[in-house]
């Protein structure tokens, strides 16, 4: 019973992590039409919870799937599918870290440069009016950020699929 609950919970946490990545894929067609200023304002205000919640879900899915490998060690096919799923999830995290996170860091640095005071003290209205330094970062790095999310999503979806396959009974 414990293993079944663990499998299900792992899939749910992973599905939520994949969903938070899929959101970026769904947004892209509309965001293609945004000018640099509006794009910068949207990206500066919309994703506040993604780092905290998404990070917990993403890390949780990897940790839970790693435990799943051990729990499924007696089922060769299931265990190897869980290994593949975990590998894809780790690859998704690596891709996000190498492609997307540096852009986020540049945008935050641009905000700090233009507002040396504590960013937490800025009003929501201030974030809706991004300074030119922030707009410039998003202008230069927009494609990298958007396509980085696509790569991450595809890897995470492959991880979820492999984890779901690992749970299919022979």
C-alpha positions in Angstrom: 0.0 0.0 0.0 2.8 2.4 0.9 4.5 1.9 -2.5 1.2 2.5 -4.4 0.6 5.8 -2.4 4.2 6.8 -3.1 3.9 6.1 -6.8 0.7 8.1 -7.1 2.0 11.1 -5.0 5.2 11.1 -7.2 3.1 11.3 -10.3 0.9 14.1 -8.9 3.9 16.2 -7.8 5.6 15.6 -11.1 2.4 16.5 -13.0 2.2 19.8 -11.2 5.8 20.5 -12.0 5.3 19.7 -15.6 2.1 21.9 -15.6 4.0 24.9 -14.3 6.4 24.4 -17.2 3.7 23.9 -19.7 2.2 27.3 -18.8 5.1 29.0 -20.5 4.5 27.0 -23.7 0.8 28.0 -23.7 1.7 31.7 -23.1 4.2 32.0 -25.9 1.9 32.6 -28.9 0.3 35.6 -27.2 3.5 36.9 -25.9 5.0 37.0 -29.4 2.9 40.1 -30.1 4.1 42.0 -27.0 6.4 44.9 -27.5 9.6 44.9 -25.4 8.2 47.3 -22.7 5.0 45.3 -22.2 6.9 42.0 -22.3 9.2 43.3 -19.6 6.3 44.4 -17.4 4.5 41.1 -17.8 7.7 39.0 -17.0 8.5 41.3 -14.1 5.1 40.8 -12.4 3.6 37.5 -13.5 6.0 34.9 -12.2 6.6 35.7 -8.6 5.3 32.4 -7.2 6.9 30.3 -9.9 10.3 30.3 -8.2 9.1 29.3 -4.8 6.3 26.9 -5.8 7.8 25.6 -9.0 11.2 25.1 -7.3 9.6 22.9 -4.6 7.6 20.9 -7.1 10.5 20.5 -9.4 12.9 19.4 -6.6 10.2 17.3 -5.0 9.5 15.4 -8.2 13.2 14.6 -8.6 13.6 13.5 -5.0 10.4 11.5 -5.0 11.2 9.7 -8.3 14.7 8.9 -6.9 13.0 7.2 -4.0 10.7 5.5 -6.4 13.6 3.9 -8.1 14.6 2.2 -4.8 11.0 1.2 -4.0 10.7 -0.4 -7.5 14.1 -2.2 -7.4 12.4 -5.7 -7.6 10.5 -4.8 -10.8 13.2 -4.5 -13.5 11.0 -2.9 -16.1 9.4 -0.5 -13.7 12.7 0.4 -12.0 14.4 1.2 -15.3 11.5 3.3 -16.4 11.7 5.2 -13.1 15.5 5.6 -13.7 14.7 7.1 -17.1 12.0 9.4 -15.7 14.3 10.6 -13.0 17.0 11.2 -15.6 14.8 13.3 -17.7 13.6 15.3 -14.8 17.2 16.0 -13.8 18.0 16.9 -17.4 15.0 19.3 -17.3 16.4 21.0 -14.1 19.8 21.2 -15.7 18.4 22.8 -18.8 16.4 25.3 -16.8 19.5 26.1 -14.7 21.7 26.6 -17.7 19.3 28.4 -20.1 16.5 30.1 -18.2 18.0 30.9 -14.7 20.8 33.2 -16.1 18.2 35.3 -17.8 16.2 35.6 -14.6 19.4 36.6 -12.8 20.2 39.3 -15.4 16.7 40.7 -15.1 16.9 40.9 -11.3 20.3 42.5 -11.5 18.9 45.1 -13.9 16.1 45.8 -11.4 18.6 46.2 -8.6 20.8 48.5 -10.7 17.9 50.8 -11.4 16.4 50.6 -7.9 19.3 50.2 -5.5 16.8 50.1 -2.6 15.4 46.8 -1.5 13.3 45.4 -4.3 10.8 44.0 -1.8 9.9 47.5 -0.9 8.9 48.5 -4.5 5.2 48.9 -5.1 3.4 46.7 -7.6 3.1 49.8 -9.8 6.8 50.2 -9.9 7.2 46.7 -11.3 4.6 47.5 -14.0 6.9 50.2 -15.3 10.2 48.5 -16.0 13.2 50.7 -16.4 15.2 50.7 -19.7 17.9 48.4 -18.1 15.2 45.7 -17.5 13.6 46.2 -20.9 17.0 45.8 -22.6 17.7 42.5 -20.8 14.4 41.1 -22.0 15.0 42.4 -25.5 18.3 40.6 -25.7 17.4 37.4 -23.8 13.7 36.9 -24.8 14.3 34.1 -27.2 16.6 32.3 -24.9 14.2 32.5 -22.0 11.2 31.4 -24.1 12.9 28.5 -25.9 14.7 27.5 -22.7 11.3 26.9 -21.2 10.3 24.8 -24.1 13.4 22.6 -23.8 12.7 22.2 -20.1 9.0 21.3 -20.6 9.9 18.6 -23.2 12.4 17.0 -20.8 10.0 17.2 -17.9 7.2 15.7 -20.0 9.5 12.9 -21.0 10.3 12.3 -17.3 6.6 12.3 -16.4 5.8 9.9 -19.2 8.6 7.5 -18.1 7.4 7.7 -14.5 3.9 6.9 -15.6 5.2 4.0 -17.7 7.1 2.7 -14.6 3.8 2.3 -12.8 2.1 0.2 -15.4 1.7 -3.3 -14.1 3.0 -6.1 -16.4 
